Amino acid sequence: MFFAVTREGKPLRKRRYLFSECFAAIAFAEYGKATEDAECKQRAVEIFELVLKDHNTEGLIEPKVLPASGRKMKGLAMPMILINTAQVLRECECADYTETVIDPMINEVFVDFMKPEMKVVLESVPVDAGFLDEPPGREVNPGHSIEVAWFILAEAKHRGDSEMERRALEILDWNLQIGWDTQYGGIYYFRDCKGKPCPQYEHDMKLWWPHNETIYGCLLAWSLTRDTKYLNWYKKVRAWAYEHFPDPENGEWFGYLHRDGSVSSSLKGNMWKGPFHLPRMQLNCLLLIQDMMEQAAAAK
């Protein structure tokens, strides 16, 4: 798929990532479910099959780092988005990728990207799942790690798998600790797993989407465990986010804040900030709270 097109729909550029295609598969699956359109569901499967082919076939997509350099790395982003896309296609009754996608991708997160000795989930690791002690190899993106944590929590809930839940909660716990700014509040964008300087100039900014993922991740964790620490984190992160991100005059959320929570840019949408993380968080939180209220009422 093209990542960007003109106003008239003419192609502008592609990217060396498969997120747009995964989002398209999710969209077709959800629309197919809502409208009972079998063709849309089939289109979701076709797009996802293309994603899997591109992801699993070496050379189809040009790597960011040339293999001749001798440095072969892989990122957390792809296991994360493949888990969620497969979950959506299963929930929408398009196709079941539990054994072929969800299981191996969760295992890859647990075995390759989780580093218990440092209590982090790394954003990139060598293909042999080792550790590169350089800035790219020490990078932690708390928002991504918390997002994958709640994807795995949701899978544990679906299966009733207590061990999977325990490991997903570890990811959540580690990233709440490394991600929270104890001075100004909010979730950092990037961190270095050894506490060294981050090369990204935006490393200490507060972006909208890590807060969206953290709010829902903590609420989901509390709903499953009833551990008050997750309820407290939910309240703390939600309070900070709703104090700083919403635009009280024009609605919606600002996407980019300075470390102290002041607005860096007043734009509401760009090539990366679209109508995805915020409405998903709001809808998921609403549905989860309604479900907990129904369970509480039924228990009386």
Phi, psi and chi 1 to 4 in degrees:
 res  aa     phi    psi   chi1   chi2   chi3   chi4
   1 MET       -  153.2  -68.3  178.2   62.5      -
   2 PHE   -82.1  138.5  -69.7   99.6      -      -
   3 PHE   -80.3  -32.0  177.4   70.2      -      -
   4 ALA  -138.3  139.7      -      -      -      -
   5 VAL  -133.0  164.6  -61.9      -      -      -
   6 THR   -75.8  173.5   65.9      -      -      -
   7 ARG   -55.3  -33.1 -175.8 -173.0  -64.0  -91.7
   8 GLU   -84.5   -4.9  -63.1   77.1   22.8      -
   9 GLY    94.7   11.4      -      -      -      -
  10 LYS   -79.8  138.3  -64.6  179.6 -179.5  178.8
  11 PRO   -62.4  139.4  -20.9   32.6      -      -
  12 LEU  -113.4  -51.0  -80.4  175.8      -      -
  13 ARG  -159.6  156.2   58.6 -176.2  -80.5 -136.6
  14 LYS  -113.5  166.3  -71.5 -175.4  177.9 -179.3
  15 ARG  -124.4  161.9  -58.6 -169.5   74.1 -160.8
  16 ARG   -88.5   40.3  -68.6  168.7  -65.9 -176.4
  17 TYR  -135.5  168.0  -54.3   97.0      -      -
  18 LEU  -120.5   20.9  -65.1  165.9      -      -
  19 PHE   -70.4  -42.0  -91.9   60.9      -      -
  20 SER   -59.3  -40.4  -64.3      -      -      -
  21 GLU   -67.2  -39.2  -70.1   79.1    1.6      -
  22 CYS   -65.7  -41.3  -74.5      -      -      -
  23 PHE   -62.8  -37.3  -67.6  152.2      -      -
  24 ALA   -65.4  -42.2      -      -      -      -
  25 ALA   -61.6  -43.3      -      -      -      -
  26 ILE   -60.8  -43.7  -71.2  171.5      -      -
  27 ALA   -63.7  -46.6      -      -      -      -
  28 PHE   -63.1  -39.8  -86.0  105.5      -      -
  29 ALA   -64.4  -47.2      -      -      -      -
  30 GLU   -66.9  -40.4  -68.0  -76.0    8.4      -
  31 TYR   -66.1  -40.0 -175.8   82.2      -      -
  32 GLY   -62.6  -38.4      -      -      -      -
  33 LYS   -66.9  -45.5  176.7 -175.1  176.8 -177.2
  34 ALA   -65.7  -35.1      -      -      -      -
  35 THR  -103.0   -2.0   61.4      -      -      -
  36 GLU    57.3   41.1  -60.6 -178.1   -9.0      -
  37 ASP   -99.7  106.1 -172.0  -33.0      -      -
  38 ALA   -66.0  -31.8      -      -      -      -
  39 GLU   -66.9  -38.1  -70.2 -174.3    6.5      -
  40 CYS   -65.5  -40.8  -80.7      -      -      -
  41 LYS   -62.7  -41.5  -69.4 -175.8  176.3 -176.8
  42 GLN   -65.3  -37.9 -178.8   57.3   34.4      -
  43 ARG   -63.4  -37.0 -175.6   62.2  175.3  142.5
  44 ALA   -60.3  -43.8      -      -      -      -
  45 VAL   -65.0  -43.0  173.4      -      -      -
  46 GLU   -61.3  -43.1  -68.4  169.9   -4.2      -
  47 ILE   -65.4  -42.7  -66.2  171.6      -      -
  48 PHE   -67.0  -36.4 -165.9   50.1      -      -
  49 GLU   -62.7  -37.1  -73.5  -69.5  -23.9      -
  50 LEU   -65.7  -40.8  177.7   61.9      -      -
  51 VAL   -58.0  -48.0  167.1      -      -      -
  52 LEU   -63.9  -38.5  -63.8  175.4      -      -
  53 LYS   -63.2  -47.0  178.1 -178.1  177.1 -178.7
  54 ASP   -65.3  -37.2  -73.3  -17.0      -      -
  55 HIS   -72.1  -37.7  177.2   62.8      -      -
  56 ASN   -92.1  -10.6  -66.1  -37.3      -      -
  57 THR  -104.1  108.4  -53.2      -      -      -
  58 GLU   -62.5  133.1 -173.7  173.9   -4.2      -
  59 GLY    99.1  -17.3      -      -      -      -
  60 LEU   -68.2  -34.6  -76.8 -175.9      -      -
  61 ILE  -117.5  127.0  -62.7  179.3      -      -
  62 GLU   -62.4  128.8 -177.7 -178.3   -2.2      -
  63 PRO   -71.4  154.7   27.4  -34.5      -      -
  64 LYS   -70.4  -38.0  -70.1 -177.9   68.9  175.4
  65 VAL  -108.9  121.8  178.7      -      -      -
  66 LEU   -64.2  133.0  -62.8  178.7      -      -
  67 PRO   -58.4  -28.5  -22.7   32.4      -      -
  68 ALA   -62.8  -18.9      -      -      -      -
  69 SER   -69.4  -17.2   68.5      -      -      -
  70 GLY    86.7   -2.8      -      -      -      -
  71 ARG  -108.2  102.5  178.1 -178.7  -67.1  179.4
  72 LYS  -105.7  116.6  -70.7 -172.0  175.5 -178.0
  73 MET  -121.3  159.1  -56.6  -73.6  -74.2      -
  74 LYS  -135.6  151.2   60.9 -179.1 -179.4  178.7
  75 GLY  -108.3  156.8      -      -      -      -
  76 LEU   -68.7  -25.5  177.1   65.6      -      -
  77 ALA   -57.2  -41.8      -      -      -      -
  78 MET   -71.1  -48.1  -79.8  -49.9  -61.4      -
  79 PRO   -55.3  -40.3  -25.4   33.6      -      -
  80 MET   -59.4  -53.4  178.1 -168.5   70.6      -
  81 ILE   -73.4  -29.1 -166.7   60.8      -      -
  82 LEU   -67.8  -39.2  -69.3  177.9      -      -
  83 ILE   -58.3  -51.2  -69.1  167.7      -      -
  84 ASN   -67.7  -41.0 -174.2 -125.2      -      -
  85 THR   -62.7  -43.1  -53.9      -      -      -
  86 ALA   -64.4  -36.8      -      -      -      -
  87 GLN   -63.0  -42.9  -71.3  171.7  -33.8      -
  88 VAL   -65.3  -44.1  172.4      -      -      -
  89 LEU   -63.3  -35.4  -95.0   62.6      -      -
  90 ARG   -68.9  -45.3 -178.4 -177.6   60.5 -163.9
  91 GLU   -64.7  -32.0 -165.4  -86.1  -26.5      -
  92 CYS   -87.9    4.7  -67.7      -      -      -
  93 GLU    60.0   42.9  -61.3 -178.4  -12.7      -
  94 CYS   -92.3  -48.8  -60.6      -      -      -
  95 ALA  -167.7  157.1      -      -      -      -
  96 ASP  -110.1  109.4 -169.1  -19.4      -      -
  97 TYR  -107.8   26.0  -70.1   94.3      -      -
  98 THR   -57.7  -51.7  -58.8      -      -      -
  99 GLU   -79.5  -32.6  -65.7 -176.5   -1.7      -
 100 THR   -88.9  -22.5   56.6      -      -      -
 101 VAL  -126.2  -56.4  176.0      -      -      -
 102 ILE   -62.5  -49.8  -62.2  176.2      -      -
 103 ASP   -59.0  -52.8  -75.9  -11.1      -      -
 104 PRO   -66.8  -30.9   18.2  -30.0      -      -
 105 MET   -72.9  -38.9  -69.3  -59.5  100.5      -
 106 ILE   -64.9  -40.7  -69.8  178.0      -      -
 107 ASN   -62.2  -38.1 -174.8   67.8      -      -
 108 GLU   -63.9  -40.6 -172.4  170.1  -13.4      -
 109 VAL   -62.2  -48.7  172.0      -      -      -
 110 PHE   -64.9  -43.6  -74.2  160.9      -      -
 111 VAL   -85.2  -40.6  174.4      -      -      -
 112 ASP   -97.6  -40.1  -64.0   -7.5      -      -
 113 PHE   -97.7  -28.6  -67.8   91.6      -      -
 114 MET   -74.2  130.5  -77.5 -175.9   75.9      -
 115 LYS  -124.6   86.4  -57.4  -61.5  179.2 -176.8
 116 PRO   -58.2  -30.9  -22.7   33.8      -      -
 117 GLU   -65.8  -23.9   66.7  -83.0   12.3      -
 118 MET  -110.2   -6.7  -65.4 -175.8  -77.3      -
 119 LYS    55.3   51.4  -65.4 -174.0  176.6 -178.8
 120 VAL  -141.7  162.2  -64.5      -      -      -
 121 VAL  -114.7  118.7  175.4      -      -      -
 122 LEU   -81.3  148.2  -63.9  173.8      -      -
 123 GLU   -77.2  -30.2 -169.6   69.4    5.9      -
 124 SER  -142.6  141.9  -60.1      -      -      -
 125 VAL  -138.2  157.6  -63.8      -      -      -
 126 PRO   -60.0  155.6  -23.6   34.2      -      -
 127 VAL   -61.7  -22.0  -67.9      -      -      -
 128 ASP   -86.8    9.6   64.1    0.8      -      -
 129 ALA    68.9   21.8      -      -      -      -
 130 GLY   -82.9 -148.4      -      -      -      -
 131 PHE  -137.8  125.3  173.6   63.6      -      -
 132 LEU   -99.3  110.3  177.2   68.1      -      -
 133 ASP   -85.0   60.6 -165.1    1.2      -      -
 134 GLU  -137.7  164.9  -63.8 -178.5   17.5      -
 135 PRO   -48.7  -45.5  -32.5   37.7      -      -
 136 PRO   -63.9  -31.6  -21.1   33.4      -      -
 137 GLY   -83.2  -16.1      -      -      -      -
 138 ARG   -97.9    0.8  -63.7 -165.2  -57.6  -94.6
 139 GLU   -69.9  131.7 -179.4 -178.6  -50.8      -
 140 VAL  -122.5  129.1  176.5      -      -      -
 141 ASN  -112.7   96.2 -175.9  -39.0      -      -
 142 PRO   -55.6  -36.4  -25.9   35.9      -      -
 143 GLY   -62.5  -45.5      -      -      -      -
 144 HIS   -63.2  -44.2  -95.8  166.5      -      -
 145 SER   -65.6  -38.5  -63.5      -      -      -
 146 ILE   -70.1  -35.0  -69.6  171.8      -      -
 147 GLU   -62.9  -47.0 -169.6  173.4    7.1      -
 148 VAL   -66.7  -30.5   78.5      -      -      -
 149 ALA   -61.0  -45.1      -      -      -      -
 150 TRP   -76.8  -25.8   80.1 -110.2      -      -
 151 PHE   -60.7  -43.9  -68.8  164.6      -      -
 152 ILE   -71.8  -36.3  -60.7  174.1      -      -
 153 LEU   -59.2  -42.9  -86.9  179.9      -      -
 154 ALA   -62.5  -37.7      -      -      -      -
 155 GLU   -68.3  -40.4 -169.7   64.1   23.2      -
 156 ALA   -62.2  -39.5      -      -      -      -
 157 LYS   -64.0  -42.9  179.4 -180.0  179.1  179.6
 158 HIS   -60.0  -37.5  175.0   77.1      -      -
 159 ARG   -95.9  -17.2  -57.1 -176.7 -173.2 -166.4
 160 GLY    70.1   39.3      -      -      -      -
 161 ASP  -101.7  103.6 -171.4  -33.9      -      -
 162 SER   -70.0  -34.4   59.1      -      -      -
 163 GLU   -69.6  -41.3  176.4   59.1   17.3      -
 164 MET   -62.2  -40.2 -176.3 -177.6  -69.7      -
 165 GLU   -61.7  -43.5  177.0 -176.5  -58.2      -
 166 ARG   -60.3  -43.9 -177.6 -169.0   67.0   80.4
 167 ARG   -71.3  -36.0  -59.5 -167.4   72.0 -178.2
 168 ALA   -65.4  -37.7      -      -      -      -
 169 LEU   -66.3  -33.0  -69.9  171.6      -      -
 170 GLU   -59.3  -46.0  -84.1 -170.9  -31.9      -
 171 ILE   -59.4  -45.4  -62.6  175.5      -      -
 172 LEU   -61.4  -47.1  178.8   59.1      -      -
 173 ASP   -60.0  -48.2  -69.7  -19.6      -      -
 174 TRP   -59.0  -42.4  -64.3  -14.3      -      -
 175 ASN   -80.8  -23.4  -76.7  -81.1      -      -
 176 LEU   -65.8  -37.4  -71.3  169.6      -      -
 177 GLN   -72.1  -47.7  -67.9  -58.0  -41.3      -
 178 ILE   -78.8  -23.3 -163.4  172.7      -      -
 179 GLY   -89.6  -26.1      -      -      -      -
 180 TRP   -78.7  131.8 -177.6 -104.3      -      -
 181 ASP   -84.4  106.5 -176.1  -17.6      -      -
 182 THR   -72.3  -16.6   57.1      -      -      -
 183 GLN   -88.6  -49.2 -178.4  175.0   -5.1      -
 184 TYR  -109.4  -11.3  -68.9  101.6      -      -
 185 GLY    83.1  166.7      -      -      -      -
 186 GLY    90.3  169.1      -      -      -      -
 187 ILE  -100.0  123.7  -56.8  -67.0      -      -
 188 TYR   -60.6  155.6  -74.2  110.8      -      -
 189 TYR   -81.4  -48.3 -164.9   23.8      -      -
 190 PHE  -132.1  151.6  -69.5  106.5      -      -
 191 ARG  -138.8  156.8  -58.1  -69.5  -82.3  162.9
 192 ASP  -101.3  131.0 -176.4  -78.4      -      -
 193 CYS   -65.6  -17.7   70.1      -      -      -
 194 LYS  -107.0    9.5  -70.1 -169.4  172.1 -177.8
 195 GLY    76.0   14.7      -      -      -      -
 196 LYS   -85.5  167.4  -63.7 -177.9  178.6 -177.3
 197 PRO   -60.7  138.8  -24.4   34.7      -      -
 198 CYS   -85.3  139.6  -65.1      -      -      -
 199 PRO   -76.2  -20.5   27.0  -34.2      -      -
 200 GLN   -73.0  129.0  -61.7   89.6   -9.9      -
 201 TYR   -66.8  -22.0   58.1   81.9      -      -
 202 GLU   -97.8   15.5   72.2  -84.3   30.0      -
 203 HIS   -58.3  -33.3   69.6   94.7      -      -
 204 ASP  -101.6    9.3   64.2   -8.2      -      -
 205 MET   -73.7  163.8  -69.9 -178.2   67.3      -
 206 LYS  -113.8  110.2  -50.0  -64.8  166.6   58.9
 207 LEU   -99.2  154.8  -86.4   64.9      -      -
 208 TRP   -62.2  -44.8   84.8  103.6      -      -
 209 TRP   -70.3  -37.1   68.9  -96.1      -      -
 210 PRO   -59.5  -31.5  -25.4   37.0      -      -
 211 HIS   -72.9  -37.9  -64.7   77.6      -      -
 212 ASN   -58.8  -48.0  -65.9  153.6      -      -
 213 GLU   -67.4  -35.3  -56.9  -50.9  -35.9      -
 214 THR   -71.2  -39.9  -56.0      -      -      -
 215 ILE   -59.3  -50.6  -70.6  168.5      -      -
 216 TYR   -70.5  -38.5 -179.7   64.8      -      -
 217 GLY   -59.2  -41.3      -      -      -      -
 218 CYS   -71.0  -37.9  -69.6      -      -      -
 219 LEU   -65.7  -41.4 -176.0   64.2      -      -
 220 LEU   -63.9  -42.7  178.9   59.8      -      -
 221 ALA   -61.3  -42.3      -      -      -      -
 222 TRP   -65.7  -39.1 -179.7   68.1      -      -
 223 SER   -63.5  -30.7   74.9      -      -      -
 224 LEU   -86.1  -34.8  -66.9  173.0      -      -
 225 THR  -108.1  -25.0   66.5      -      -      -
 226 ARG    57.2   24.4  -60.3  -58.8  164.5  133.0
 227 ASP   -79.3  121.4 -172.9  -30.6      -      -
 228 THR   -63.8  -20.2   55.0      -      -      -
 229 LYS   -63.0  -33.4   74.0  176.4  179.5 -179.4
 230 TYR   -74.9  -34.1  -64.0  118.2      -      -
 231 LEU   -65.8  -39.9 -179.2   60.0      -      -
 232 ASN   -65.9  -41.3  -68.3  -24.7      -      -
 233 TRP   -64.1  -41.9  -89.6  112.5      -      -
 234 TYR   -56.7  -47.7  163.2   75.5      -      -
 235 LYS   -64.8  -41.3  -68.7  178.5  177.9  178.7
 236 LYS   -67.6  -47.5  179.8  159.6   69.6  171.2
 237 VAL   -68.7  -40.9  178.2      -      -      -
 238 ARG   -63.3  -43.2 -172.2 -174.0 -173.0  -78.0
 239 ALA   -61.8  -44.3      -      -      -      -
 240 TRP   -64.6  -45.6 -166.2   94.2      -      -
 241 ALA   -62.6  -45.6      -      -      -      -
 242 TYR   -75.0  -14.6  -85.7   86.5      -      -
 243 GLU   -81.5  -29.2  180.0 -178.3  -11.1      -
 244 HIS  -111.0  -35.0  -66.4   88.6      -      -
 245 PHE   -84.6  -40.5  -75.1  105.2      -      -
 246 PRO   -66.0  144.2  -21.8   33.8      -      -
 247 ASP   -92.0  108.7 -179.8  -11.0      -      -
 248 PRO   -69.1  -19.0   25.6  -33.9      -      -
 249 GLU   -92.5  -42.7  -65.8 -176.5   10.7      -
 250 ASN  -116.1    0.9  -58.8  -60.6      -      -
 251 GLY    81.0  179.1      -      -      -      -
 252 GLU    61.6 -175.1 -119.1  -78.8   -6.4      -
 253 TRP  -114.5  142.0  -81.4   26.9      -      -
 254 PHE   -67.9  149.3  -62.0  115.8      -      -
 255 GLY   -98.0  -24.7      -      -      -      -
 256 TYR  -133.7  116.7  -55.1   89.8      -      -
 257 LEU  -118.1  152.5  -51.6 -178.9      -      -
 258 HIS   -69.6  172.4  -64.6  -65.4      -      -
 259 ARG   -57.0  -37.6 -176.7 -175.0  173.5 -169.6
 260 ASP   -80.4    3.2   63.9    1.6      -      -
 261 GLY    92.8   -2.9      -      -      -      -
 262 SER   -75.7  153.2   60.1      -      -      -
 263 VAL   -72.4  126.8  175.6      -      -      -
 264 SER   -87.2  -42.1  171.3      -      -      -
 265 SER  -140.6  138.1  173.0      -      -      -
 266 SER   -88.3    0.8   61.0      -      -      -
 267 LEU   -67.8  150.4   63.7   78.7      -      -
 268 LYS  -105.9  -15.1  -58.0  -66.8  176.0   55.3
 269 GLY  -153.8  145.6      -      -      -      -
 270 ASN  -153.4 -156.6   58.4   13.4      -      -
 271 MET   -69.5  -15.1  -62.7  -67.0  -74.3      -
 272 TRP  -118.7  -33.7  -67.2  -89.3      -      -
 273 LYS   -90.0  101.3 -174.6 -179.8 -176.1  -64.6
 274 GLY  -122.8 -174.3      -      -      -      -
 275 PRO   -81.6   68.3   30.8  -35.0      -      -
 276 PHE  -128.0  -70.7 -176.6   74.6      -      -
 277 HIS   -62.7  -46.4  -67.5  -83.8      -      -
 278 LEU   -65.3  -54.7  175.1   58.5      -      -
 279 PRO   -64.9  -31.4   18.3  -29.6      -      -
 280 ARG   -63.9  -44.2 -178.5  174.8   70.5  173.2
 281 MET   -60.0  -47.1  174.6 -152.8   75.9      -
 282 GLN   -63.6  -42.8  -68.3  173.2  -37.2      -
 283 LEU   -67.3  -45.6  177.7   60.0      -      -
 284 ASN   -62.9  -41.7  -77.8  -13.5      -      -
 285 CYS   -64.0  -43.4  -74.2      -      -      -
 286 LEU   -59.5  -48.9  172.5   64.3      -      -
 287 LEU   -65.0  -39.2  -65.1  175.0      -      -
 288 LEU   -67.8  -42.5 -177.2   55.3      -      -
 289 ILE   -64.9  -41.1  -69.4  170.4      -      -
 290 GLN   -60.6  -42.1  -72.5  178.3  -22.4      -
 291 ASP   -63.9  -42.4 -178.2   59.0      -      -
 292 MET   -65.9  -37.0  -72.5 -170.0  -71.0      -
 293 MET   -65.6  -41.0  -68.9  175.2   65.3      -
 294 GLU   -64.9  -41.2  -69.7  173.5    1.8      -
 295 GLN   -64.5  -40.1  -69.0 -177.8   24.0      -
 296 ALA   -65.5  -40.8      -      -      -      -
 297 ALA   -65.5  -38.7      -      -      -      -
 298 ALA   -69.6  -26.5      -      -      -      -
 299 ALA   -78.9  -14.3      -      -      -      -
 300 LYS   -74.0      -  -70.0 -177.3  178.7  178.8
